[in-house]
C-alpha cells in the first residue's frame, strides 16, 4: 500500500522510540507533521496540524496511566476523520474497548509484537484509510475477559434450561410443564 505522504502525528514519551518511528515513517513515504511527549501536546498538534493518522502510546506523562487512550478518545470525538493507532507495550482491555467501539480508522498494536516493518507500514495506511486493526493479544484478552465476566457462567444447568425456555417465549405454566 502506498502512503502517498499521509500526514502523521506521533505521541510517545520515549523520545528515542518516537524519533526512530518518525525516521522510519518518513523513509516509508509518510509526512510526520508533529511529535508529542505528552497527551496535552498531542491534542494541540492534532488541532493545529490536521493529520490523517495519529500514533499514540497509552501511558504518558504526567501519571503514566491512560493519558494516551484518553487523548485518543478525545481525538475520536473532535476529529472523527483522523485514523488512530494505539501502539503500546500494555494491554488495557477496559479502556481499549471504548475506543475500539468507535469503529473505523482505529488500531491497537503491541510494540513487542510488531515484527515486520512492511506489514506495520501497510497497517498504518489501512488505518488512515478507515480500516481497523486489533492485535491478536488484545483479542485474546477481550475474549478471556468476556468469559470471566459472563453472568451466565454462574447459572446451574437447571437455571440455564429454564432460561432457554423463557427465551423461546414460553409462559410460566409452559415452563413448569416442560
N, C-alpha and C positions, 0 to 999 in steps of 0.2 A: 504494500500500500504506500502510495506517495504521500508525503506530509505537506507538500506544497506550501511551505512557510507558515504552517499553523502557529498562531501566537499562543505562547505558554507562559504561565506564571508558576514558579516553584516555591514551595514553602516547607522548610525543614530547619530545625535549629542546629543541625550538624552541618557546619559550613563546608567541610571537605566533601561530604556526600552531595550537598546542594551544588557546589561548584563542579564536581565531577559529572553529575547528572546534566547540568547546564551544558557542559562541554560536549557530552555525548549527544544530547538533543540537537545542538547546533550543527554538529558534524553530520547529523542524520536529516537535516533539512528543516528543522523546527526553528522558530524565532523566539528565543527566550526574552520576553519583554519585561520581566521583573523577577526578583528573588526576595524572599522574606524569611526572617529567622523567628518570627512570632506571628500569632493569629491577627493581631491588630494591624500589622504592616501588610499582611496578606489581603485583608479586606480593603485597605486603602489602594493597594496595587490593582486589585480586580476592578474597582470602581474607576480608576484612572486609565488603566491600560486596555480595558475590554478584551481580555484574552478569549480564545476559543476553548482553552483547556487549562485546568489548574491541577497541579500535582501537589498533594499536601500530606504531611505526616500527621498522625493522631496526637501524639504527646508533644506539646510545645510549651515554651515559657508563657506565663510565669510559674504555673503549678505543675506542668508536665503531666496533666491528667488527660483531658479530652478537648483541649483548646482547638486542635486542628479539625476534629469532627464537628465541633460547634461552629467553627468558621465555615466549614463545608456546607453545613445545613443553612447557614445564613446566605451563602453564595447561591445555593439552590433556590432559595426563596426570592432573592433580589435579582438574580441573573439566571433564570432557568435555562437559558440557551447555552450556558457555559458547561462544557464537559468537566467532570471531576474524577480524578483518580486519587483515592486514598492509598498511599504507599507507606506501609508501616511495618515495624518489627513485631507488632502486637495484634492479637485477635481480640477485638472489642465487640462482642456479639450484640449486646443491648443497643449500643449507640449506632452500630452499623445498620441494624435492621431499619431504623427510621430513615436513614439516608438512602439505603438501597430501595426502599419503598417508593422513593421519588421517581423511579422508572428509568427513563432513557438517559444516555450520556453519563453513566456512572460506573465506576470501577473500584475494586478493593483488592489490592495485592499485598502479599507479604514480601518484604525486601529480601529475605533469605531464600525465597522460592523463585526469584527472577534469575533464571539461569541462561537464557538465550536473548541476546541483545536484539536481534531482528524481530523475534516474537514480541518482545517488550515494545519496540517501536511500532509494530503493527497494532498492538493492543491500544497504545495511546491514540493512534489515528482512528481506530474504531470508536473509542470513547468520544473523541472530539466530534465525530460524525453522528453521534447519537446511540451508539451501541452500549451494551453493558457487559462487564467482565467481573466475575467474582472468583477469588482464589479458592481452589478446592478445599484448602484447610478451613476456610471460613464456612464453606458449605457444610463440611463435616461437623463443625461446632454448632451451626444452626440446627442441623438435624438432631444432634445429641441433646441440645438444649430443649428442643421441642419434645423429645421423648422423656426427658427428665421432668418437664413441667406439665405433662399430659394428665389432666384430672381424670380422664377415663381409665388410666392405668390403675387407679386406686379402686375401681369397681370390682365387685366379685363377679363370678361367671353368671350367677342368677340375676344380678343387677344389670349386667350387660344384655342378658336375654330380655328382660323387661324393657329396657331402653330401646332395643331393636323393635320390639312390638309397638312401643309408643311411636317410633319413627315411621312405622307402617300405617299409623293413623288409627290404631285400634282404641276402643273405649276401655275404661277400667274393667267393665264386665267382660269384654273381649279378651283382655289381658289375663284376667282371672281364669277364664275358661281355657285359655291356651296353657 
